[in-house]
């Protein structure tokens, strides 16, 4: 049995235990839900911590769920204006989807739409348009879904706000 006589050291260990206990022995599903709750409260740092702890367990996670985690990290970073970091996460989601193309093809339209929105925010309209078009192309080769509406709205808003590309 460990006995700690120094009160500062004891406080430090107690603090670490409180801080990291929620991450221990949590399933990826529980961590994802905790992340969503933190994100809904506007605590993106806490939400990101939960998502990154899921990635640490990636050997035990289905590729589909890992794509969802990377996508969620992209969404959060986009919301925070950290566009380059968001792009990195979306590219990881894209690569994972492409490496598991038969099972995860349906994830690509949403990923490309998200990338298009980021490049639109960054002012790279040519690249944004390329991603929006790729998103629509992927939808046309897959079954139509409710994401089609979001993608078309993004593309139409893009065209309305940018006018002619030069």
Secondary structure, DSSP 8 states (H G I E B T S, - for coil): ------HHHHHHHHHHHHHHHTTTT--HHHHHHHHHHHHHTT-HHHHHHHHHHHHHTGGGS-HHHHHHHHHHHHHHHHHTT-HHHHHHHHHHHHHHHHHTHHHHGGGHHHHHHHHHHHHHHHT-HHHHHHHHHHHHHHHHTS---THHHHHHHHHHHHHHHH-S--
